[in-house]
């Protein structure tokens, strides 16, 4: 028989077909690639969304850039006996498999679905013996998400453009912007609190904290109260009340899911979510790691056995730890395994991947996985409680008895170990001090902390983290400041405020999480996707109908389409006509801004640019205005007070300064070697070497080059 294996990537298809030929040489195998999605929603029906909301049916069309791909797949499919749809093993992959089926079903060929969690020979062998049918619950869930996202994007983006000047919004994009805005607002409104406590130290610099009789940390805003307690601590010997030891075991390493992998990569290597995601994709397509879009941090029993075998052979039986399962988040989808290497014996991949960053990403995943399988560190958590002048103090420490994973692998610096077990019934106190505790505000999100917050709130999915973080930057809503901090810009604040005040039931973290749960129920067959779509559309249209926008008359087209109070990406307030046939726009000058409104058209604002030679010039942002200032940055002539002074270079290489005003004779020469102004006698000597005709020609040529008339 002859088989066609269709995957999303040509390189993945090539690898899988090679494995299939080795595994089942009695059959003929060819590969094909969809290059991602091949169909999209059309621009028909209400709001050009491509959905008939009366029938709750979507209209799908082949994407313009995929028509050639589809024709090639049809040609290949017509030549085989069976088609295997091996798109990615997630909801999006299931939807792609369904779209491929819809396009190729007229060929009357049998179809099967293959889900590969890694591009390896063993996995291909396993899945060739485990072919299945398309899961329509997953397809309905993925298509529902696509419809919801396009609907919110098209309907609300139109509202955002008309009311804020922003370019777009989206279900996850808007909710992510809300997280950023809320966090920054909390920082801006933060009012610090001061509390006070007392700490004492023994001669070994072991610190004891003041606690209450209920054994809680004692701190108070009442400074005089603490000062009174401090003054009462007249003894220098503290009596030991109790000493308690409890055993602990720790291994903080767990196999990565998508979120934790991105966090680890961005934290250790330079680059953002997009770069990290691309690196993961390269490693997956090369068959070096397992599937990269996953909510799970667990691995299957057979993989655990292989990891255990590798650790025993590499480090010995005593180094093997307990490979515990990680509690799965309630929002996890599809149950894909964690991101791990496909070959535990392959510690480095420089000979396979010619990219230092991608190799570094692999090393992070590899070390994390091996560390997960190593023996736990163990020891004693110690708590020492003492009494000094009727007040109670407590000190804690970790006493490592076996460093386990920290001793075995990858660690240049081990955690600090301390043994604070007292040798006598009293402690000599060396120091007593009043400590001021100042409350700290939140910090701006970084890409790492924002992804963590998204995961914590159940916002977005493994496939959407990178885009959700970056889309707000592309739209001019947020920017990356120093130390990778994400800050909201005026336009972003304006968009968020508008969405919060007008569309809070649609663009909100809670509503986005609710929709994600409904999509999960659809994927498991517990909810009808049409009910979700109907409820959503009715809710959205009710919100749309309640919004009334007041427009003024446009000065140019005279239509009632003039919208005020918009904010540009640069944070400028402006007004514009929303009539598609009219492009009139006016900026409002703000007194606290350095940028100025154009003096020529009074509409645009002045911007800077550079010529190919690096010369600064000033121009107007209004495309209809012809204003341009080639003299930007040049100083006024001190002699005539009218022209500006520019620099030129004579034929002999000496620089000179000259006034652009032709009625002014100011000129100043500079020595070529020292770049210092020539003295009068040097100037005279230089001029003497030139005849009048040569000097006049030099100046005339330079005037022509500078654009003088």
DAQUI-V614014 format. One record per residue. N is the residue number from 1. SS is DSSP state (H for helix, E for strand, - for the rest). D_CENTER is the distance of its C-alpha to the mean C-alpha in Angstrom with 1 decimal. Layout:
n=N ss=SS d_center=D_CENTER
n=N ss=SS d_center=D_CENTER
This chain:
n=1 ss=- d_center=46.4
n=2 ss=E d_center=43.7
n=3 ss=E d_center=40.0
n=4 ss=E d_center=37.0
n=5 ss=E d_center=33.6
n=6 ss=E d_center=30.8
n=7 ss=E d_center=27.2
n=8 ss=- d_center=24.0
n=9 ss=- d_center=23.9
n=10 ss=H d_center=27.1
n=11 ss=H d_center=26.5
n=12 ss=H d_center=26.1
n=13 ss=H d_center=29.2
n=14 ss=H d_center=31.1
n=15 ss=H d_center=30.6
n=16 ss=H d_center=31.5
n=17 ss=H d_center=34.6
n=18 ss=H d_center=35.7
n=19 ss=H d_center=35.5
n=20 ss=H d_center=37.3
n=21 ss=H d_center=40.1
n=22 ss=H d_center=40.6
n=23 ss=H d_center=40.7
n=24 ss=- d_center=42.9
n=25 ss=- d_center=44.7
n=26 ss=- d_center=47.3
n=27 ss=- d_center=44.9
n=28 ss=E d_center=43.4
n=29 ss=E d_center=39.7
n=30 ss=E d_center=37.6
n=31 ss=E d_center=33.9
n=32 ss=E d_center=31.9
n=33 ss=E d_center=28.3
n=34 ss=- d_center=26.8
n=35 ss=- d_center=23.8
n=36 ss=- d_center=21.6
n=37 ss=- d_center=22.8
n=38 ss=- d_center=26.3
n=39 ss=E d_center=27.0
n=40 ss=E d_center=25.4
n=41 ss=E d_center=26.8
n=42 ss=- d_center=29.5
n=43 ss=- d_center=29.7
n=44 ss=- d_center=32.9
n=45 ss=- d_center=34.0
n=46 ss=H d_center=32.8
n=47 ss=H d_center=29.9
n=48 ss=H d_center=29.7
n=49 ss=- d_center=27.6
n=50 ss=- d_center=29.9
n=51 ss=E d_center=31.1
n=52 ss=E d_center=34.7
n=53 ss=- d_center=34.2
n=54 ss=- d_center=37.9
n=55 ss=- d_center=37.9
n=56 ss=- d_center=34.2
n=57 ss=E d_center=34.0
n=58 ss=E d_center=31.3
n=59 ss=- d_center=32.2
n=60 ss=E d_center=30.4
n=61 ss=E d_center=30.9
n=62 ss=E d_center=30.1
n=63 ss=- d_center=27.3
n=64 ss=H d_center=28.9
n=65 ss=H d_center=27.2
n=66 ss=H d_center=28.2
n=67 ss=H d_center=32.0
n=68 ss=H d_center=33.0
n=69 ss=H d_center=31.0
n=70 ss=H d_center=32.7
n=71 ss=H d_center=36.1
n=72 ss=H d_center=35.6
n=73 ss=H d_center=34.7
n=74 ss=H d_center=37.8
n=75 ss=H d_center=40.0
n=76 ss=H d_center=38.9
n=77 ss=H d_center=39.1
n=78 ss=- d_center=42.6
n=79 ss=- d_center=43.8
n=80 ss=- d_center=42.9
n=81 ss=- d_center=44.3
n=82 ss=E d_center=41.1
n=83 ss=E d_center=37.4
n=84 ss=E d_center=34.7
n=85 ss=E d_center=31.4
n=86 ss=- d_center=28.8
n=87 ss=- d_center=25.5
n=88 ss=- d_center=22.6
n=89 ss=- d_center=23.7
n=90 ss=- d_center=21.5
n=91 ss=H d_center=22.1
n=92 ss=H d_center=20.6
n=93 ss=H d_center=22.8
n=94 ss=H d_center=25.8
n=95 ss=H d_center=25.4
n=96 ss=H d_center=25.5
n=97 ss=H d_center=28.5
n=98 ss=H d_center=30.2
n=99 ss=H d_center=29.6
n=100 ss=H d_center=31.1
n=101 ss=H d_center=34.0
n=102 ss=H d_center=34.6
n=103 ss=H d_center=34.9
n=104 ss=H d_center=37.0
n=105 ss=H d_center=39.2
n=106 ss=H d_center=42.0
n=107 ss=H d_center=42.8
n=108 ss=- d_center=44.1
n=109 ss=- d_center=42.6
n=110 ss=E d_center=41.7
n=111 ss=E d_center=38.0
n=112 ss=E d_center=36.3
n=113 ss=E d_center=32.7
n=114 ss=- d_center=31.4
n=115 ss=- d_center=28.2
n=116 ss=- d_center=27.2
n=117 ss=- d_center=24.9
n=118 ss=- d_center=25.2
n=119 ss=- d_center=26.8
n=120 ss=- d_center=29.8
n=121 ss=H d_center=33.5
n=122 ss=H d_center=34.0
n=123 ss=H d_center=31.4
n=124 ss=H d_center=32.9
n=125 ss=H d_center=36.3
n=126 ss=H d_center=35.4
n=127 ss=H d_center=33.8
n=128 ss=H d_center=36.6
n=129 ss=- d_center=38.9
n=130 ss=- d_center=36.6
n=131 ss=- d_center=36.0
n=132 ss=E d_center=35.5
n=133 ss=- d_center=35.4
n=134 ss=- d_center=32.5
n=135 ss=- d_center=31.2
n=136 ss=H d_center=31.5
n=137 ss=H d_center=30.0
n=138 ss=H d_center=26.7
n=139 ss=H d_center=27.3
n=140 ss=H d_center=28.1
n=141 ss=H d_center=25.0
n=142 ss=H d_center=22.7
n=143 ss=H d_center=24.8
n=144 ss=H d_center=24.8
n=145 ss=H d_center=21.0
n=146 ss=H d_center=21.2
n=147 ss=H d_center=24.0
n=148 ss=H d_center=22.5
n=149 ss=H d_center=19.2
n=150 ss=H d_center=21.4
n=151 ss=H d_center=23.9
n=152 ss=H d_center=21.6
n=153 ss=H d_center=19.8
n=154 ss=H d_center=23.2
n=155 ss=H d_center=25.2
n=156 ss=H d_center=22.9
n=157 ss=H d_center=21.4
n=158 ss=H d_center=25.0
n=159 ss=H d_center=25.6
n=160 ss=H d_center=22.7
n=161 ss=H d_center=23.9
n=162 ss=H d_center=27.4
n=163 ss=H d_center=26.8
n=164 ss=- d_center=24.0
n=165 ss=- d_center=23.5
n=166 ss=- d_center=19.9
n=167 ss=- d_center=19.1
n=168 ss=- d_center=17.8
n=169 ss=- d_center=16.5
n=170 ss=- d_center=15.9
n=171 ss=H d_center=16.4
n=172 ss=H d_center=12.9
n=173 ss=H d_center=11.5
n=174 ss=H d_center=14.4
n=175 ss=H d_center=14.1
n=176 ss=H d_center=10.5
n=177 ss=H d_center=12.0
n=178 ss=H d_center=14.9
n=179 ss=H d_center=13.2
n=180 ss=H d_center=12.0
n=181 ss=H d_center=15.5
n=182 ss=H d_center=17.4
n=183 ss=H d_center=16.1
n=184 ss=H d_center=16.8
n=185 ss=H d_center=20.2
n=186 ss=H d_center=21.1
n=187 ss=H d_center=20.6
n=188 ss=H d_center=22.7
n=189 ss=- d_center=25.4
n=190 ss=- d_center=25.6
n=191 ss=- d_center=29.2
n=192 ss=- d_center=29.9
n=193 ss=- d_center=32.5
n=194 ss=E d_center=34.9
n=195 ss=E d_center=36.5
n=196 ss=E d_center=39.0
n=197 ss=E d_center=40.0
n=198 ss=E d_center=42.2
n=199 ss=E d_center=41.5
n=200 ss=E d_center=44.2
n=201 ss=E d_center=44.2
n=202 ss=E d_center=46.8
n=203 ss=- d_center=48.1
n=204 ss=- d_center=45.4
n=205 ss=- d_center=42.6
n=206 ss=- d_center=41.7
n=207 ss=E d_center=40.3
n=208 ss=E d_center=41.6
n=209 ss=E d_center=40.0
n=210 ss=E d_center=42.2
n=211 ss=E d_center=42.1
n=212 ss=- d_center=44.0
n=213 ss=- d_center=46.7
n=214 ss=- d_center=44.1
n=215 ss=- d_center=42.2
n=216 ss=- d_center=39.3
n=217 ss=E d_center=37.9
n=218 ss=- d_center=40.1
n=219 ss=- d_center=38.6
n=220 ss=E d_center=39.9
n=221 ss=- d_center=39.6
n=222 ss=- d_center=43.3
n=223 ss=H d_center=43.7
n=224 ss=H d_center=47.6
n=225 ss=H d_center=47.5
n=226 ss=H d_center=45.6
n=227 ss=H d_center=47.8
n=228 ss=H d_center=50.8
n=229 ss=H d_center=49.5
n=230 ss=H d_center=48.8
n=231 ss=H d_center=52.3
n=232 ss=H d_center=53.8
n=233 ss=- d_center=52.4
n=234 ss=- d_center=55.5
n=235 ss=- d_center=55.7
n=236 ss=- d_center=54.1
n=237 ss=E d_center=54.4
n=238 ss=E d_center=52.1
n=239 ss=E d_center=53.4
n=240 ss=E d_center=51.4
n=241 ss=E d_center=51.0
n=242 ss=E d_center=48.9
n=243 ss=E d_center=47.0
n=244 ss=E d_center=44.9
n=245 ss=E d_center=43.1
n=246 ss=E d_center=40.9
n=247 ss=E d_center=39.7
n=248 ss=E d_center=36.0
n=249 ss=E d_center=34.2
n=250 ss=E d_center=30.5
n=251 ss=- d_center=28.1
n=252 ss=- d_center=24.5
n=253 ss=- d_center=23.3
n=254 ss=- d_center=22.3
n=255 ss=- d_center=21.2
n=256 ss=E d_center=17.5
n=257 ss=- d_center=16.0
n=258 ss=H d_center=12.7
n=259 ss=H d_center=10.8
n=260 ss=H d_center=13.0
n=261 ss=H d_center=12.8
n=262 ss=H d_center=9.1
n=263 ss=H d_center=9.8
n=264 ss=H d_center=12.9
n=265 ss=H d_center=11.9
n=266 ss=H d_center=9.3
n=267 ss=H d_center=12.0
n=268 ss=H d_center=14.8
n=269 ss=- d_center=13.9
n=270 ss=- d_center=12.6
n=271 ss=- d_center=9.7
n=272 ss=- d_center=5.9
n=273 ss=H d_center=4.4
n=274 ss=H d_center=6.8
n=275 ss=H d_center=9.5
n=276 ss=H d_center=9.5
n=277 ss=H d_center=9.8
n=278 ss=H d_center=12.5
n=279 ss=H d_center=14.3
n=280 ss=H d_center=14.6
n=281 ss=H d_center=16.0
n=282 ss=H d_center=18.4
n=283 ss=H d_center=19.7
n=284 ss=H d_center=20.2
n=285 ss=H d_center=22.1
n=286 ss=- d_center=24.1
n=287 ss=- d_center=25.2
n=288 ss=- d_center=24.1
n=289 ss=E d_center=21.8
n=290 ss=- d_center=22.0
n=291 ss=- d_center=20.0
n=292 ss=- d_center=16.2
n=293 ss=- d_center=15.3
n=294 ss=- d_center=17.1
n=295 ss=- d_center=17.4
n=296 ss=- d_center=20.3
n=297 ss=- d_center=20.9
n=298 ss=- d_center=24.5
n=299 ss=- d_center=26.6
n=300 ss=- d_center=29.9
n=301 ss=H d_center=33.3
n=302 ss=H d_center=34.2
n=303 ss=H d_center=31.0
n=304 ss=H d_center=31.8
n=305 ss=H d_center=35.3
n=306 ss=H d_center=34.1
n=307 ss=H d_center=31.8
n=308 ss=H d_center=34.8
n=309 ss=H d_center=37.1
n=310 ss=H d_center=35.0
n=311 ss=H d_center=34.7
n=312 ss=H d_center=38.5
n=313 ss=H d_center=39.3
n=314 ss=H d_center=37.1
n=315 ss=H d_center=37.6
n=316 ss=- d_center=40.5
n=317 ss=H d_center=41.1
n=318 ss=H d_center=40.7
n=319 ss=H d_center=37.1
n=320 ss=E d_center=36.0
n=321 ss=- d_center=34.2
n=322 ss=- d_center=33.9
n=323 ss=- d_center=31.1
n=324 ss=- d_center=30.2
n=325 ss=- d_center=28.3
n=326 ss=- d_center=25.3
n=327 ss=- d_center=25.6
n=328 ss=- d_center=23.6
n=329 ss=- d_center=21.5
n=330 ss=- d_center=23.4
n=331 ss=- d_center=20.5
n=332 ss=- d_center=20.3
n=333 ss=- d_center=21.0
n=334 ss=- d_center=23.5
n=335 ss=- d_center=24.0
n=336 ss=- d_center=22.7
n=337 ss=- d_center=23.3
n=338 ss=- d_center=20.8
n=339 ss=E d_center=19.2
n=340 ss=- d_center=22.0
n=341 ss=E d_center=24.0
n=342 ss=- d_center=26.6
n=343 ss=- d_center=29.2
n=344 ss=- d_center=29.5
n=345 ss=- d_center=31.9
n=346 ss=- d_center=29.4
n=347 ss=- d_center=27.9
n=348 ss=- d_center=26.7
n=349 ss=- d_center=25.9
n=350 ss=- d_center=26.5
n=351 ss=- d_center=29.5
n=352 ss=- d_center=27.6
n=353 ss=- d_center=24.3
n=354 ss=- d_center=24.9
n=355 ss=- d_center=21.5
n=356 ss=H d_center=21.0
n=357 ss=H d_center=17.2
n=358 ss=H d_center=17.6
n=359 ss=H d_center=20.7
n=360 ss=H d_center=18.9
n=361 ss=H d_center=16.4
n=362 ss=H d_center=19.6
n=363 ss=H d_center=21.3
n=364 ss=H d_center=18.8
n=365 ss=H d_center=19.2
n=366 ss=H d_center=23.0
n=367 ss=H d_center=23.6
n=368 ss=H d_center=21.8
n=369 ss=H d_center=23.9
n=370 ss=H d_center=27.2
n=371 ss=H d_center=26.7
n=372 ss=H d_center=26.4
n=373 ss=H d_center=29.8
n=374 ss=E d_center=31.6
n=375 ss=- d_center=34.0
n=376 ss=- d_center=32.8
n=377 ss=E d_center=33.6
n=378 ss=E d_center=36.3
n=379 ss=E d_center=38.4
n=380 ss=E d_center=39.6
n=381 ss=E d_center=37.9
n=382 ss=E d_center=40.5
n=383 ss=E d_center=41.4
n=384 ss=E d_center=44.2
n=385 ss=E d_center=45.7
n=386 ss=E d_center=48.4
n=387 ss=E d_center=50.6
n=388 ss=E d_center=51.6
n=389 ss=- d_center=54.1
n=390 ss=- d_center=53.4
n=391 ss=E d_center=49.6
n=392 ss=E d_center=47.2
n=393 ss=E d_center=44.4
n=394 ss=E d_center=42.1
n=395 ss=E d_center=40.4
n=396 ss=E d_center=38.1
n=397 ss=E d_center=37.2
n=398 ss=E d_center=36.1
n=399 ss=E d_center=38.8
n=400 ss=E d_center=37.5
n=401 ss=E d_center=40.4
n=402 ss=E d_center=38.5
n=403 ss=- d_center=35.2
n=404 ss=- d_center=34.7
n=405 ss=H d_center=31.2
n=406 ss=H d_center=30.8
n=407 ss=H d_center=34.1
n=408 ss=H d_center=33.7
n=409 ss=- d_center=30.5
n=410 ss=- d_center=27.8
n=411 ss=- d_center=28.3
n=412 ss=- d_center=29.7
n=413 ss=- d_center=29.8
n=414 ss=- d_center=30.9
n=415 ss=- d_center=30.6
n=416 ss=- d_center=33.5
n=417 ss=- d_center=36.6
n=418 ss=- d_center=39.2
n=419 ss=- d_center=42.5
n=420 ss=- d_center=43.7
n=421 ss=- d_center=46.7
n=422 ss=- d_center=49.5
n=423 ss=- d_center=52.8
n=424 ss=- d_center=54.9
n=425 ss=- d_center=55.1
n=426 ss=E d_center=54.0
n=427 ss=E d_center=51.3
n=428 ss=E d_center=52.2
n=429 ss=E d_center=49.9
n=430 ss=E d_center=49.2
n=431 ss=E d_center=46.9
n=432 ss=E d_center=46.4
n=433 ss=E d_center=43.9
n=434 ss=E d_center=42.6
n=435 ss=E d_center=38.8
n=436 ss=E d_center=36.8
n=437 ss=E d_center=33.6
n=438 ss=E d_center=31.2
n=439 ss=- d_center=28.5
n=440 ss=- d_center=25.1
n=441 ss=- d_center=22.6
n=442 ss=- d_center=19.0
n=443 ss=- d_center=16.5
n=444 ss=- d_center=13.6
n=445 ss=- d_center=10.3
n=446 ss=- d_center=8.2
n=447 ss=H d_center=4.6
n=448 ss=H d_center=7.3
n=449 ss=H d_center=9.5
n=450 ss=H d_center=7.5
n=451 ss=H d_center=7.0
n=452 ss=H d_center=10.6
n=453 ss=H d_center=11.7
n=454 ss=H d_center=10.7
n=455 ss=H d_center=12.6
n=456 ss=H d_center=15.3
n=457 ss=- d_center=15.9
n=458 ss=- d_center=15.9
n=459 ss=- d_center=13.4
n=460 ss=- d_center=12.0
n=461 ss=- d_center=12.9
n=462 ss=- d_center=12.0
n=463 ss=- d_center=12.1
n=464 ss=- d_center=9.8
n=465 ss=H d_center=6.7
n=466 ss=H d_center=4.8
n=467 ss=H d_center=6.9
n=468 ss=H d_center=6.9
n=469 ss=H d_center=3.7
n=470 ss=H d_center=5.1
n=471 ss=H d_center=8.6
n=472 ss=H d_center=9.6
n=473 ss=H d_center=9.2
n=474 ss=H d_center=11.3
n=475 ss=- d_center=13.7
n=476 ss=- d_center=14.4
n=477 ss=- d_center=13.6
n=478 ss=E d_center=11.4
n=479 ss=E d_center=11.3
n=480 ss=E d_center=10.2
n=481 ss=- d_center=13.5
n=482 ss=H d_center=15.3
n=483 ss=H d_center=14.1
n=484 ss=H d_center=10.4
n=485 ss=- d_center=11.1
n=486 ss=E d_center=9.5
n=487 ss=E d_center=12.8
n=488 ss=E d_center=14.0
n=489 ss=- d_center=16.4
n=490 ss=H d_center=19.8
n=491 ss=H d_center=19.1
n=492 ss=H d_center=16.2
n=493 ss=H d_center=18.6
n=494 ss=H d_center=21.3
n=495 ss=H d_center=19.4
n=496 ss=H d_center=18.4
n=497 ss=H d_center=22.0
n=498 ss=H d_center=23.5
n=499 ss=H d_center=21.6
n=500 ss=H d_center=22.5
n=501 ss=H d_center=26.1
n=502 ss=H d_center=26.7
n=503 ss=- d_center=24.5
n=504 ss=- d_center=23.7
n=505 ss=- d_center=25.2
n=506 ss=- d_center=22.8
n=507 ss=- d_center=19.5
n=508 ss=- d_center=19.1
n=509 ss=H d_center=17.4
n=510 ss=H d_center=20.8
n=511 ss=H d_center=21.6
n=512 ss=H d_center=18.5
n=513 ss=H d_center=19.2
n=514 ss=H d_center=22.8
n=515 ss=H d_center=22.1
n=516 ss=H d_center=20.1
n=517 ss=H d_center=23.2
n=518 ss=H d_center=25.5
n=519 ss=H d_center=23.6
n=520 ss=H d_center=24.2
n=521 ss=H d_center=27.8
n=522 ss=H d_center=28.2
n=523 ss=H d_center=26.9
n=524 ss=- d_center=29.5
n=525 ss=- d_center=32.2
n=526 ss=- d_center=32.7
n=527 ss=- d_center=32.0
n=528 ss=- d_center=33.0
n=529 ss=H d_center=30.2
n=530 ss=H d_center=32.6
n=531 ss=H d_center=33.1
n=532 ss=H d_center=29.4
n=533 ss=H d_center=29.3
n=534 ss=H d_center=32.5
n=535 ss=H d_center=31.6
n=536 ss=H d_center=28.3
n=537 ss=H d_center=30.1
n=538 ss=H d_center=32.9
n=539 ss=H d_center=30.6
n=540 ss=H d_center=28.6
n=541 ss=H d_center=31.9
n=542 ss=H d_center=33.4
n=543 ss=H d_center=30.7
n=544 ss=H d_center=31.0
n=545 ss=H d_center=34.7
n=546 ss=- d_center=34.6
n=547 ss=- d_center=32.8
n=548 ss=- d_center=35.3
n=549 ss=- d_center=34.2
n=550 ss=- d_center=36.7
n=551 ss=- d_center=37.0
n=552 ss=E d_center=39.4
n=553 ss=- d_center=41.4
n=554 ss=- d_center=39.8
n=555 ss=- d_center=42.0
n=556 ss=- d_center=41.7
n=557 ss=- d_center=42.0
n=558 ss=- d_center=43.7
n=559 ss=- d_center=41.7
n=560 ss=- d_center=40.4
n=561 ss=- d_center=36.8
n=562 ss=E d_center=35.9
n=563 ss=E d_center=32.8
n=564 ss=E d_center=32.3
n=565 ss=E d_center=29.7
n=566 ss=E d_center=26.7
n=567 ss=E d_center=24.0
n=568 ss=- d_center=22.7
n=569 ss=- d_center=19.4
n=570 ss=- d_center=21.3
n=571 ss=- d_center=22.4
n=572 ss=- d_center=25.9
n=573 ss=E d_center=27.9
n=574 ss=E d_center=29.7
n=575 ss=E d_center=31.7
n=576 ss=E d_center=32.0
n=577 ss=E d_center=34.0
n=578 ss=- d_center=32.2
n=579 ss=- d_center=35.1
n=580 ss=- d_center=33.8
n=581 ss=- d_center=37.0
n=582 ss=- d_center=36.6
n=583 ss=- d_center=34.1
n=584 ss=- d_center=35.5
n=585 ss=E d_center=33.1
n=586 ss=E d_center=33.9
n=587 ss=E d_center=31.9
n=588 ss=- d_center=33.0
n=589 ss=- d_center=33.5
n=590 ss=- d_center=32.2
n=591 ss=- d_center=34.4
n=592 ss=- d_center=31.7
n=593 ss=- d_center=29.9
n=594 ss=- d_center=30.9
n=595 ss=- d_center=30.4
n=596 ss=- d_center=33.6
n=597 ss=E d_center=34.7
n=598 ss=- d_center=36.5
n=599 ss=- d_center=40.3
n=600 ss=- d_center=41.3
n=601 ss=- d_center=39.7
n=602 ss=- d_center=38.7
n=603 ss=- d_center=35.7
n=604 ss=- d_center=32.9
n=605 ss=E d_center=31.6
n=606 ss=E d_center=32.1
n=607 ss=E d_center=29.5
n=608 ss=E d_center=29.7
n=609 ss=E d_center=29.4
n=610 ss=E d_center=31.0
n=611 ss=- d_center=33.6
n=612 ss=- d_center=33.5
n=613 ss=- d_center=35.7
n=614 ss=- d_center=33.3
n=615 ss=- d_center=35.4
n=616 ss=E d_center=33.8
n=617 ss=E d_center=34.8
n=618 ss=E d_center=34.2
n=619 ss=E d_center=33.9
n=620 ss=E d_center=33.5
n=621 ss=- d_center=30.4
n=622 ss=- d_center=32.9
n=623 ss=- d_center=33.5
n=624 ss=- d_center=37.1
n=625 ss=- d_center=37.9
n=626 ss=- d_center=39.4
n=627 ss=- d_center=39.0
n=628 ss=E d_center=38.1
n=629 ss=E d_center=39.1
n=630 ss=- d_center=39.7
n=631 ss=- d_center=41.1
n=632 ss=- d_center=37.9
n=633 ss=- d_center=38.0
n=634 ss=- d_center=41.7
n=635 ss=E d_center=44.1
n=636 ss=E d_center=47.3
n=637 ss=- d_center=50.5
n=638 ss=- d_center=52.4
n=639 ss=- d_center=55.7
n=640 ss=- d_center=55.7
n=641 ss=- d_center=52.9
n=642 ss=- d_center=52.0
n=643 ss=- d_center=50.3
n=644 ss=E d_center=47.3
n=645 ss=E d_center=47.5
n=646 ss=E d_center=45.8
n=647 ss=E d_center=46.0
n=648 ss=E d_center=47.8
n=649 ss=E d_center=49.0
n=650 ss=- d_center=52.7
n=651 ss=- d_center=53.9
n=652 ss=- d_center=54.9
n=653 ss=- d_center=51.3
n=654 ss=- d_center=52.0
n=655 ss=E d_center=49.5
n=656 ss=E d_center=50.8
n=657 ss=E d_center=49.8
n=658 ss=E d_center=51.5
n=659 ss=E d_center=51.5
n=660 ss=- d_center=50.4
n=661 ss=- d_center=53.3
n=662 ss=- d_center=56.2
n=663 ss=- d_center=58.7
n=664 ss=- d_center=57.5
n=665 ss=- d_center=58.7
n=666 ss=- d_center=56.1
n=667 ss=E d_center=55.2
n=668 ss=E d_center=54.2
n=669 ss=E d_center=54.1
n=670 ss=E d_center=52.2
n=671 ss=- d_center=53.3
n=672 ss=- d_center=51.3
n=673 ss=- d_center=51.1
n=674 ss=- d_center=50.5
n=675 ss=- d_center=48.6
n=676 ss=- d_center=50.9
n=677 ss=E d_center=53.1
n=678 ss=- d_center=56.5
n=679 ss=- d_center=59.5
n=680 ss=H d_center=62.2
n=681 ss=H d_center=64.5
n=682 ss=H d_center=61.7
n=683 ss=H d_center=60.7
n=684 ss=H d_center=64.3
n=685 ss=H d_center=64.7
n=686 ss=H d_center=61.6
n=687 ss=H d_center=62.8
n=688 ss=H d_center=66.3
n=689 ss=- d_center=64.9
n=690 ss=- d_center=63.9
n=691 ss=- d_center=66.4
n=692 ss=H d_center=66.0
n=693 ss=H d_center=65.1
n=694 ss=H d_center=62.3
n=695 ss=H d_center=60.9
n=696 ss=H d_center=61.0
n=697 ss=H d_center=59.5
n=698 ss=H d_center=56.6
n=699 ss=H d_center=55.8
n=700 ss=H d_center=56.3
n=701 ss=H d_center=53.9
n=702 ss=H d_center=51.2
n=703 ss=H d_center=51.8
n=704 ss=H d_center=51.3
n=705 ss=H d_center=48.0
n=706 ss=- d_center=46.7
n=707 ss=- d_center=47.6
n=708 ss=- d_center=50.7
n=709 ss=- d_center=53.4
